[in-house]
Amino acid sequence: MSALGAVMRNELRAMSRQGTALAGIVLMAVLTVTATVVSLHHMQAAAEHRAAQQAQAQAAFDAQPDRHPHRVVHYGHFVYRLPSALAAFDPGVDPFTGSSMFLEGHRQNTANFGDVMQSSLLTRFGQLTPAFVLQILSPLVLIFLGHGLLAQEHERGTLRQLMLQGASRRAIVGGKLCALLLVATIFLLPAAIGLAWLAAGTPDSALVALAVAGGYALYLTVWCLLITAISALLPRRRDALLGLIGGWAMVALMVPRIAPDVAYTALDLPDRLQTEVGIARDLRAMGDSHDPADPYFASFRQRVLDQYGVSRIDDLPVNYKGLLAVEGERLTSVLFNRYAEHSAHIQHEQNALVSRFALISPVISIRQMSMAAAATDLRAHLRFMDQAEQHRYRLVQQLNQMQADAVSYADDTASDPGADQRKRVDRSQWQAIPAFGYVPLPPWHVLQSLSWPLLGLLGWVAVGAALISLSVRRLGGAR
């Protein structure tokens, strides 16, 4: 029987005999199971709700009667992003950003209907998810269970007795560390089973789920290393507990909360009002398609006449109003995209700045890795916004082109009693437009995005291992 194994078993036996420690382990395991089950149920309900809403929105769009194509443009259409396979594990920014978007002509909207905006204020303080339990609560419970691993040996004077029994300092520290790691494994196991269950439904997510489980294993290992090292370096349990609680509050609560504020202050992101004002200003400078004297659109009209070899709009083989709508939408979409790309660039820079705080908080690394794997991070949100805008542009331009091809200019400008009926297009025309479908990142690209957070966690493991080595030397070195 190795000395390390004997120390580990003795420590586990001591924990099992302590009612408080045993209750903490059991309650934490139950909490992890509860969080996993609740999250699975909530995300399944959300997926079914979004799918039903998407089907209803598509049915309502297709059920429009025969009408003028431009009226269909202004009727608009809702699109939804279904949650990813691993979204139940970590909802990320989705409750704040929303998962649906209203598409309409001449306007680029943002996502809406986030859970936080439709729930109580308590939702803002964090949801009971496996990610929240493992990132925030598990380290705290490990601190209460492990702060006295070696500090109590100092206080009781039993460290020398262990050495006299043949246990080296390295075996003592290693055995107690392994006991705490086993407890952390108990905390992680229900969440890992939940990940496996989620990945089973989509085999492509299996490697991503495995990477997430590995990342959380590294994260809890970091805490176990730090807790054991601090318990060995400080001679009293009270000092170890206060130091570890203070460190937990700093790296798990304060840094993740302060980092986004620092990024927002350093890289100012224009708000919705500023963006709308800027767009309105640029639209005025762009020109007015309804003004015959407008320089740009007068030039556009002449180019169209030259292209078709006619001298009057009435002689065009297509509806000039439809061509005008196509050009107007092209110009405004270029403008909208420029503002959207500028906003996305700033948000990516802010996120990159936040990621640098991983140097002082492993929570930053595990949080970014977890959200990226679950496709609930900023990149996934912006990807949905981009794909929704592309669909909006194709939809509107197809309808504008339909106006140019299927409605004559004479009918479009007529005002007699029968003109409204002649302007209408058969609804089968827009029913043939393909429905929206969000395309997530391929698993290989997701795995690539996890590399830097995982490297950050490995760096923290190295820091913890260095502290363990220091604590062993402080105790006298190996025998």
C-alpha positions as CSV (number, residue, x, y, z in Angstrom):
1,M,0.0,0.0,0.0
2,S,1.6,3.3,-1.1
3,A,1.8,6.2,1.4
4,L,0.0,8.4,-1.0
5,G,-2.9,6.0,-1.4
6,A,-3.1,5.6,2.4
7,V,-3.2,9.4,3.0
8,M,-6.0,9.7,0.3
9,R,-8.1,7.0,1.9
10,N,-7.7,8.4,5.3
11,E,-8.7,11.8,4.1
12,L,-11.8,10.5,2.4
13,R,-12.7,8.4,5.5
14,A,-12.4,11.6,7.6
15,M,-14.7,13.5,5.2
16,S,-17.3,10.7,5.3
17,R,-17.3,10.8,9.1
18,Q,-17.8,14.6,9.2
19,G,-21.5,15.3,8.8
20,T,-20.9,18.8,7.4
21,A,-18.4,17.6,4.7
22,L,-20.6,14.6,3.7
23,A,-23.7,16.8,3.5
24,G,-21.8,19.3,1.4
25,I,-20.7,16.6,-1.0
26,V,-24.1,15.1,-1.3
27,L,-25.9,18.4,-1.7
28,M,-23.5,19.6,-4.3
29,A,-23.9,16.4,-6.3
30,V,-27.7,16.7,-6.0
31,L,-27.5,20.3,-7.1
32,T,-25.5,19.4,-10.1
33,V,-28.0,16.7,-11.1
34,T,-30.9,19.1,-10.6
35,A,-29.2,21.8,-12.6
36,T,-28.5,19.3,-15.4
37,V,-32.1,17.9,-15.5
38,V,-33.7,21.4,-15.3
39,S,-31.5,22.8,-18.0
40,L,-32.2,19.8,-20.3
41,H,-36.0,20.3,-19.8
42,H,-35.8,24.0,-20.2
43,M,-33.8,23.9,-23.4
44,Q,-35.9,21.2,-24.9
45,A,-39.0,23.3,-24.2
46,A,-37.3,26.3,-25.7
47,A,-36.3,24.4,-28.9
48,E,-39.9,23.1,-29.3
49,H,-41.3,26.6,-28.8
50,R,-38.9,28.2,-31.3
51,A,-39.6,25.5,-33.9
52,A,-43.3,26.0,-33.5
53,Q,-43.0,29.8,-33.7
54,Q,-40.8,29.5,-36.8
55,A,-43.4,27.2,-38.4
56,Q,-46.2,29.5,-37.5
57,A,-44.4,32.5,-38.9
58,Q,-43.6,30.7,-42.1
59,A,-47.2,29.6,-42.4
60,A,-48.5,33.2,-41.9
61,F,-46.1,34.5,-44.5
62,D,-47.1,31.8,-47.0
63,A,-50.8,32.4,-46.2
64,Q,-50.9,36.0,-47.5
65,P,-53.4,36.5,-50.3
66,D,-52.6,37.6,-53.8
67,R,-51.1,41.2,-53.3
68,H,-48.6,43.7,-54.6
69,P,-45.0,42.4,-54.0
70,H,-44.0,45.6,-52.2
71,R,-46.8,45.0,-49.7
72,V,-45.2,41.6,-49.0
73,V,-41.9,43.4,-48.4
74,H,-43.5,45.5,-45.7
75,Y,-45.5,42.6,-44.2
76,G,-42.2,41.2,-43.0
77,H,-41.2,37.8,-41.6
78,F,-39.9,36.4,-38.3
79,V,-36.9,34.0,-38.2
80,Y,-35.7,32.0,-35.2
81,R,-32.5,30.4,-34.2
82,L,-32.9,27.0,-32.7
83,P,-30.6,26.2,-29.7
84,S,-27.5,24.1,-30.4
85,A,-27.1,20.6,-29.1
86,L,-25.1,21.7,-26.1
87,A,-27.0,24.9,-25.3
88,A,-28.7,23.3,-22.3
89,F,-25.3,23.0,-20.6
90,D,-24.5,26.7,-20.9
91,P,-27.0,29.2,-22.2
92,G,-24.3,31.9,-22.5
93,V,-25.4,35.2,-23.9
94,D,-28.6,33.9,-25.5
95,P,-30.9,35.0,-22.6
96,F,-29.7,38.5,-23.1
97,T,-29.4,38.8,-26.8
98,G,-32.5,37.0,-28.0
99,S,-33.0,34.2,-30.5
100,S,-35.5,35.7,-33.0
101,M,-35.4,38.6,-35.5
102,F,-38.0,40.4,-37.5
103,L,-37.1,40.9,-41.2
104,E,-38.6,43.7,-43.2
105,G,-37.7,45.9,-46.2
106,H,-35.6,49.1,-45.8
107,R,-34.6,48.2,-42.3
108,Q,-32.1,46.0,-40.4
109,N,-33.4,45.0,-37.0
110,T,-31.6,43.3,-34.1
111,A,-32.4,40.1,-32.3
112,N,-35.1,40.3,-29.6
113,F,-37.2,38.3,-27.1
114,G,-34.4,37.3,-24.9
115,D,-35.3,35.3,-21.8
116,V,-33.9,38.0,-19.4
117,M,-36.2,40.6,-20.9
118,Q,-39.2,38.5,-20.4
119,S,-38.4,37.1,-17.0
120,S,-38.0,38.5,-13.5
121,L,-35.0,40.5,-12.4
122,L,-33.7,37.5,-10.5
123,T,-32.8,35.9,-13.9
124,R,-30.1,38.5,-14.3
125,F,-28.2,37.1,-11.4
126,G,-27.6,33.7,-13.1
127,Q,-29.6,30.7,-14.0
128,L,-29.2,27.3,-12.4
129,T,-27.3,25.5,-15.2
130,P,-24.6,22.9,-15.1
131,A,-22.1,25.6,-16.2
132,F,-23.1,28.0,-13.4
133,V,-22.9,25.3,-10.8
134,L,-19.5,24.1,-11.9
135,Q,-18.0,27.5,-12.6
136,I,-19.2,29.3,-9.4
137,L,-20.6,27.0,-6.8
138,S,-18.3,23.9,-7.1
139,P,-15.1,25.9,-6.3
140,L,-16.8,27.4,-3.2
141,V,-17.8,24.0,-1.9
142,L,-14.4,22.6,-2.6
143,I,-12.9,25.5,-0.6
144,F,-15.1,24.7,2.4
145,L,-14.2,21.0,2.1
146,G,-10.5,21.4,1.4
147,H,-9.2,24.5,3.2
148,G,-8.2,22.5,6.2
149,L,-6.6,19.6,4.3
150,L,-3.1,20.5,5.6
151,A,-3.7,23.5,7.7
152,Q,-5.5,21.2,10.3
153,E,-2.4,19.0,10.4
154,H,-0.4,22.1,11.3
155,E,-2.8,23.1,14.0
156,R,-3.1,19.6,15.5
157,G,0.6,18.9,15.3
158,T,-0.1,15.6,13.5
159,L,2.1,16.3,10.5
160,R,5.2,15.0,12.2
161,Q,3.3,11.9,13.2
162,L,2.4,11.2,9.6
163,M,6.1,11.6,8.7
164,L,7.2,9.2,11.4
165,Q,4.8,6.6,10.0
166,G,6.7,6.7,6.8
167,A,4.8,9.2,4.7
168,S,6.8,11.8,2.8
169,R,5.8,15.4,2.6
170,R,5.1,14.8,-1.1
171,A,2.9,11.8,-0.4
172,I,1.0,13.7,2.3
173,V,0.3,16.7,0.0
174,G,-0.4,14.4,-3.0
175,G,-2.7,12.1,-1.1
176,K,-4.8,15.0,0.2
177,L,-4.9,16.6,-3.3
178,C,-6.1,13.3,-4.8
179,A,-8.9,13.1,-2.2
180,L,-10.1,16.6,-3.1
181,L,-9.8,15.7,-6.8
182,L,-12.0,12.7,-6.3
183,V,-14.6,15.0,-4.6
184,A,-14.4,17.3,-7.6
185,T,-15.0,14.4,-9.9
186,I,-18.2,13.6,-8.0
187,F,-19.3,17.1,-8.7
188,L,-18.4,16.9,-12.4
189,L,-19.8,13.4,-13.1
190,P,-23.6,14.4,-13.4
191,A,-22.8,17.3,-15.7
192,A,-20.5,15.0,-17.8
193,I,-23.4,12.5,-18.1
194,G,-25.7,15.3,-19.2
195,L,-23.1,16.3,-21.8
196,A,-23.0,12.8,-23.1
197,W,-26.8,12.7,-23.3
198,L,-26.9,15.9,-25.3
199,A,-24.2,14.8,-27.6
200,A,-25.9,11.5,-28.2
201,G,-28.6,13.2,-30.2
202,T,-26.1,14.9,-32.5
203,P,-23.0,12.7,-33.1
204,D,-21.2,15.6,-34.6
205,S,-21.1,17.3,-31.2
206,A,-19.4,14.3,-29.5
207,L,-15.9,15.7,-29.8
208,V,-17.0,19.1,-28.7
209,A,-18.8,17.7,-25.6
210,L,-15.6,15.7,-24.8
211,A,-13.5,18.9,-25.0
212,V,-16.0,20.7,-22.7
213,A,-15.8,17.9,-20.2
214,G,-12.0,18.0,-20.4
215,G,-12.0,21.8,-19.9
216,Y,-14.2,21.6,-16.8
217,A,-12.0,18.8,-15.4
218,L,-9.0,21.1,-15.9
219,Y,-10.9,24.0,-14.3
220,L,-11.8,22.0,-11.1
221,T,-8.2,20.7,-11.1
222,V,-7.0,24.2,-10.9
223,W,-9.1,24.9,-7.9
224,C,-8.1,21.7,-6.2
225,L,-4.4,22.6,-6.7
226,L,-4.8,26.1,-5.4
227,I,-6.9,25.0,-2.4
228,T,-4.4,22.3,-1.4
229,A,-1.4,24.6,-1.9
230,I,-2.9,27.4,0.2
231,S,-3.9,24.9,2.9
232,A,-0.3,23.7,3.0
233,L,1.3,27.2,2.9
234,L,-0.9,28.8,5.7
235,P,-0.5,27.3,9.2
236,R,-4.1,27.9,10.4
237,R,-7.4,26.8,8.9
238,R,-9.0,30.2,9.6
239,D,-6.3,32.0,7.5
240,A,-6.6,29.4,4.7
241,L,-10.4,29.7,4.6
242,L,-10.4,33.5,4.6
243,G,-7.7,33.7,1.9
244,L,-9.5,31.1,-0.3
245,I,-12.9,32.8,0.1
246,G,-11.4,36.1,-0.7
247,G,-9.6,34.7,-3.8
248,W,-12.8,32.9,-4.9
249,A,-14.8,36.2,-4.6
250,M,-12.1,38.0,-6.6
251,V,-11.6,35.5,-9.5
252,A,-15.1,34.0,-9.7
253,L,-17.3,37.1,-9.0
254,M,-15.4,40.4,-9.3
255,V,-13.1,39.8,-12.2
256,P,-15.8,38.4,-14.5
257,R,-18.1,41.2,-13.6
258,I,-15.5,44.0,-13.9
259,A,-13.9,42.8,-17.1
260,P,-16.8,43.6,-19.4
261,D,-17.1,47.0,-17.9
262,V,-13.5,47.7,-18.5
263,A,-13.9,46.5,-22.1
264,Y,-16.9,48.7,-22.6
265,T,-15.2,51.7,-21.2
266,A,-12.0,51.2,-23.3
267,L,-13.8,50.4,-26.5
268,D,-17.0,52.5,-26.7
269,L,-19.8,50.8,-28.6
270,P,-22.4,53.1,-30.2
271,D,-25.9,52.4,-28.7
272,R,-29.0,51.9,-30.7
273,L,-30.0,55.5,-30.8
274,Q,-26.6,56.7,-32.0
275,T,-26.6,54.0,-34.7
276,E,-30.1,55.0,-35.9
277,V,-29.2,58.7,-36.0
278,G,-26.0,57.9,-38.0
279,I,-28.0,55.7,-40.5
280,A,-30.6,58.4,-40.9
281,R,-28.0,61.0,-41.6
282,D,-26.2,58.8,-44.2
283,L,-29.5,57.9,-45.8
284,R,-30.3,61.6,-46.4
285,A,-26.9,62.1,-47.9
286,M,-27.3,59.0,-50.1
287,G,-30.2,60.5,-52.0
288,D,-34.0,60.3,-52.4
289,S,-35.3,57.8,-54.9
290,H,-38.7,59.6,-54.9
291,D,-37.2,62.9,-56.1
292,P,-36.8,63.0,-59.9
293,A,-34.2,65.7,-59.5
294,D,-32.0,63.7,-57.2
295,P,-28.5,63.5,-58.9
296,Y,-27.8,59.8,-58.1
297,F,-31.2,58.4,-59.0
298,A,-31.5,60.7,-62.0
299,S,-28.2,59.1,-63.2
300,F,-29.6,55.7,-62.3
301,R,-32.7,56.3,-64.4
302,Q,-30.6,57.3,-67.4
303,R,-28.4,54.2,-67.1
304,V,-31.6,52.0,-67.1
305,L,-32.9,53.8,-70.2
306,D,-29.6,53.4,-72.0
307,Q,-29.4,49.8,-71.0
308,Y,-32.8,49.0,-72.6
309,G,-32.3,51.5,-75.5
310,V,-35.4,53.6,-74.8
311,S,-36.0,57.2,-74.0
312,R,-39.0,57.0,-71.7
313,I,-39.7,55.0,-68.5
314,D,-43.1,54.0,-70.0
315,D,-41.3,52.2,-72.8
316,L,-39.2,50.0,-70.6
317,P,-40.0,46.2,-70.9
318,V,-39.8,46.0,-67.1
319,N,-41.4,48.0,-64.2
320,Y,-39.1,50.9,-63.4
321,K,-40.5,51.2,-59.9
322,G,-39.4,47.6,-59.2
323,L,-35.9,48.4,-60.5
324,L,-35.8,51.5,-58.3
325,A,-36.8,49.4,-55.3
326,V,-34.0,46.9,-56.1
327,E,-31.4,49.7,-56.3
328,G,-32.7,51.4,-53.2
329,E,-32.6,48.2,-51.2
330,R,-29.0,47.5,-52.4
331,L,-27.8,50.9,-51.3
332,T,-29.5,50.9,-47.9
333,S,-28.3,47.3,-47.3
334,V,-24.7,48.3,-48.0
335,L,-25.1,51.1,-45.5
336,F,-26.8,48.8,-42.9
337,N,-24.0,46.3,-43.3
338,R,-21.3,48.9,-42.8
339,Y,-22.8,49.9,-39.5
340,A,-23.3,46.3,-38.5
341,E,-19.8,45.3,-39.4
342,H,-18.4,48.3,-37.4
343,S,-20.5,47.2,-34.4
344,A,-19.4,43.6,-34.7
345,H,-15.7,44.6,-34.9
346,I,-16.0,46.6,-31.7
347,Q,-17.8,43.8,-29.9
348,H,-15.1,41.3,-31.0
349,E,-12.4,43.6,-29.7
350,Q,-14.3,44.0,-26.4
351,N,-14.5,40.2,-26.2
352,A,-10.8,39.9,-26.9
353,L,-10.0,42.4,-24.2
354,V,-12.2,40.4,-21.7
355,S,-10.3,37.2,-22.6
356,R,-7.1,38.8,-21.4
357,F,-8.4,38.9,-17.9
358,A,-8.0,35.1,-18.0
359,L,-4.5,35.8,-16.8
360,I,-6.0,36.7,-13.4
361,S,-9.1,34.5,-13.4
362,P,-9.5,31.0,-14.7
363,V,-13.3,31.6,-14.7
364,I,-12.8,33.8,-17.8
365,S,-11.2,30.9,-19.7
366,I,-13.7,28.3,-18.7
367,R,-16.6,30.6,-19.4
368,Q,-15.5,31.5,-22.9
369,M,-14.7,27.9,-23.7
370,S,-18.1,26.7,-22.4
371,M,-20.1,29.3,-24.3
372,A,-18.1,28.7,-27.6
373,A,-18.7,25.0,-27.3
374,A,-22.4,25.5,-26.6
375,A,-22.7,28.0,-29.5
376,T,-24.1,30.5,-27.1
377,D,-21.3,33.1,-27.3
378,L,-20.9,36.4,-29.1
379,R,-19.7,34.8,-32.3
380,A,-22.7,32.5,-32.6
381,H,-25.0,35.4,-32.0
382,L,-23.4,37.6,-34.6
383,R,-23.4,34.6,-37.0
384,F,-27.2,34.4,-36.6
385,M,-27.6,38.1,-37.1
386,D,-25.5,37.9,-40.3
387,Q,-27.3,34.9,-41.7
388,A,-30.7,36.5,-40.9
389,E,-29.7,39.7,-42.7
390,Q,-28.5,37.8,-45.7
391,H,-31.9,36.0,-45.8
392,R,-33.7,39.4,-45.4
393,Y,-31.8,40.9,-48.3
394,R,-32.5,37.9,-50.6
395,L,-36.1,37.9,-49.6
396,V,-36.7,41.6,-50.2
397,Q,-34.7,41.7,-53.5
398,Q,-36.7,38.7,-54.9
399,L,-39.9,40.5,-54.1
400,N,-38.6,43.8,-55.6
401,Q,-37.5,41.9,-58.7
402,M,-41.0,40.3,-58.8
403,Q,-42.5,43.8,-58.8
404,A,-40.2,44.7,-61.8
405,D,-41.1,41.6,-63.8
406,A,-44.6,40.7,-62.9
407,V,-46.3,44.1,-62.4
408,S,-46.3,46.5,-65.4
409,Y,-45.3,50.1,-64.9
410,A,-48.6,51.3,-66.3
411,D,-50.6,49.2,-63.7
412,D,-48.3,50.1,-60.9
413,T,-48.9,53.8,-61.5
414,A,-52.6,53.6,-62.3
415,S,-55.3,54.7,-59.9
416,D,-58.5,53.5,-61.6
417,P,-60.9,51.2,-59.7
418,G,-59.5,48.1,-61.2
419,A,-55.8,49.0,-60.8
420,D,-55.4,47.5,-57.4
421,Q,-56.5,44.1,-58.7
422,R,-54.1,44.2,-61.7
423,K,-51.1,45.0,-59.4
424,R,-51.5,41.8,-57.4
425,V,-49.2,38.9,-57.9
426,D,-50.2,35.2,-57.3
427,R,-49.1,34.2,-53.8
428,S,-47.4,31.1,-55.1
429,Q,-44.6,33.5,-56.2
430,W,-43.4,34.2,-52.6
431,Q,-44.4,30.8,-51.3
432,A,-41.6,29.5,-53.6
433,I,-39.0,31.6,-51.7
434,P,-36.8,29.2,-49.6
435,A,-37.4,29.3,-45.8
436,F,-34.7,30.5,-43.4
437,G,-32.5,28.0,-41.8
438,Y,-29.7,28.9,-39.4
439,V,-26.4,27.1,-40.2
440,P,-24.1,26.7,-37.1
441,L,-20.4,26.5,-37.2
442,P,-19.0,23.1,-38.2
443,P,-17.7,21.1,-35.2
444,W,-14.1,21.4,-36.4
445,H,-14.3,25.2,-36.3
446,V,-15.8,25.0,-32.9
447,L,-13.0,22.8,-31.6
448,Q,-10.4,25.3,-33.0
449,S,-12.1,28.1,-31.1
450,L,-11.6,26.2,-27.9
451,S,-7.9,26.0,-28.2
452,W,-7.0,29.3,-26.5
453,P,-9.3,28.9,-23.5
454,L,-8.0,25.4,-23.0
455,L,-4.4,26.7,-23.2
456,G,-5.3,29.3,-20.6
457,L,-6.6,26.6,-18.3
458,L,-3.5,24.5,-18.8
459,G,-1.5,27.6,-17.8
460,W,-3.5,27.8,-14.6
461,V,-2.8,24.1,-13.9
462,A,0.9,24.9,-14.3
463,V,0.5,27.8,-11.8
464,G,-1.3,25.5,-9.4
465,A,1.3,22.7,-9.8
466,A,4.1,25.3,-9.1
467,L,2.3,26.3,-5.9
468,I,2.0,22.7,-4.9
469,S,5.7,22.2,-5.5
470,L,6.4,25.3,-3.4
471,S,4.2,24.1,-0.6
472,V,6.0,20.7,-0.5
473,R,9.4,22.5,-0.3
474,R,8.1,24.7,2.5
475,L,7.1,21.7,4.4
476,G,10.6,20.4,4.2
477,G,10.8,18.8,0.8
478,A,10.5,15.1,-0.2
479,R,12.0,12.4,2.0
